């Protein structure tokens, strides 16, 4: 469904691209897609995938989502999939995403809202997994808090959807627009 929000005249930034699977799938629908991740190992895997599958519009780079990757107003769309709950500073990450967007640009996110999970998962399972080094730092918020964080950056929420089993996915899909 994300490809329906993209056009061949758009410059797109993906933050937290991991091994590049989504970027490889979406880049053909864009003019240019810069996919970034904080992990050099993830970007190395993404580069290997790109070498095996030529996608001229796509470039991968190591970058922290909380730091600028380009000048202001450089992109028409910023993608953030399965990332925002993993950053250290949600507001700073969103601030950088909005800074990168041109007026009228879109922020498209699918984000795990961990407070919507069973309390034992977030209060027991996650801390235990973190203590033994099997889970990263995570931010716990619900969809309303995430929308409020996006709105604090001056963005207009365009749509909020739930996918997965009967629309009850704890990962909320949000599209927000930077005012023109």
N, C-alpha and C positions, 0 to 999 in steps of 0.2 A: 504494500500500500504506500510506502514511502516514495517509491519511484513516481507515483502520481502527483507528488508535491514538488518534483524536480523537473527542470527543463534544460534543454541543451544550451541555453545562453546563461546559465548560472555558474558562479564560482562557489564551491562548497568546501567547508572545513568540517572534518570529523575529528572530534576530540575523544581520546580513549578508544582508538580503533582496534586494540588488541592485535590479533594475527591478520587483520585486514580482510576478513571474509566479507563483511558488509560493504566495505569500500570497493572491493572488486566487483561486487554485484551492482552497486549503485553508480559507480563512475561513468558507465556508458550513457547514463541519462543526464549528464552534466557537461558543461564546457570544460571545467577543471575541478578536480577534487584533491585536496591536500588532506591526507589522513595522518593523524598524529597519535602517539602514545608515549607515556613517560618511560616505558620499558624498552631499552635497546634490544633486548632479547625478542620481545614481541615484534618490534619493527623488523628485525632480521628475518623472522619467519615470514612476515608480510612481504618483504622484498623478494624472498625466494618464490613465494606464490606469484608475485607480479612478474618475475622473470619467466615463469612457466606459462603465463597467460598475458599476452600483450594487451595493455589497456593504456593507450597514450595519454588520456586525460588524467591519469592517476599518479600521484607522488606520495611517498611515505616519508615521515620525518619523526625523530625523537623530539618530544616537547611535553612540557608540563601543562596540564589544562588550566592551572592557576596563574600562568604567565602568558604574556602576549606572544603570539606566533607570527603576527603580521601587523601592519599599521591599522589604524582605525578604518572602519567602513570598507574592509577588503573583501568581504564575502556576502553572498546573497542568502546563504543558508549555513547554519551551524548544526551539526548532528551530534548528539550525545546519547549513545545507547549503552545501557547497563554500566553507567559511569558515575552519575551524580551522587549516589550513595557511598561511593568509594573515595571521594576527594576529602582533603583535610578541611577545606574552607568552602562550603557551598556558595556563599555569597560572592566570594572572590572569583570562583570559577564561573559563576553566572555573569558577573561583571565583565570578565574577559571575553566571554562568549558574545555578550551584547556589544561590547566595544568593537569586536571583529565584524559585526553585522553592518551592512549598509542600511540606511533608512528603508523601512518596508520589508526588511529581511526576516527570515523565519528561523526560529530555534525549534528543532524537532528532537524530542527526547522520549526515551522509554526508560523508566527508572524504577528500581525496586523500592517500594515503600515498606520498609521492614516493620514499622509499628503496626501494620495491618496483618502481620503474621501472628500465629499463636504466641502468647506471651512467653511460653517456655523456650521457644526458638530464640527470641531476641534476648531474653534474660538469663538463659542457662546455656543453650547449645552454642550460640555465637561466642559468648565469653570463654567457654571451655575450649572451643576450637581455636580462638585467638591465643589463649594461654599456651597451647601446645604447638603454636605456629602453623596451624592448618587453615586459618581464616585471616583475611586482611582487616585493617581498621575499617569500620563502617559507620555511617551516619544513620540514625534511626529517625525517620519522619514519616508522616502519612501524605496522601495526595494533596490535602488542603494546605499543609505546611509547605510542600514543594511549590504549589501554585502561588502561595504568598511570597515565597523567596523569588520566584520569577517576576512577579508583579513588582516587588521592591526594586527591581532593576529597570522599571519603567516599561516593561513589556506588556502587551495586550494578549491575554489568553484567547486563542482562536478555537481550540477544541481540546477536550479531555476525553479519552476513550479507554476502555478496558477490553483487552482481547483475551484469548485463552478460553478455558472452560467456562461456558455460559457467562462470559464477560466479567468473571470474578478474579482475573489475574491480579496479583499484588503488584505487578509492574504496570504503572500508569503511563499511557502514551499521551504526551502533551505537545501541542503545536502552539507556539506563541509568536507574535509579530512585533518587531521593533517599529514604533511609530514613525511615520514618514516625515 
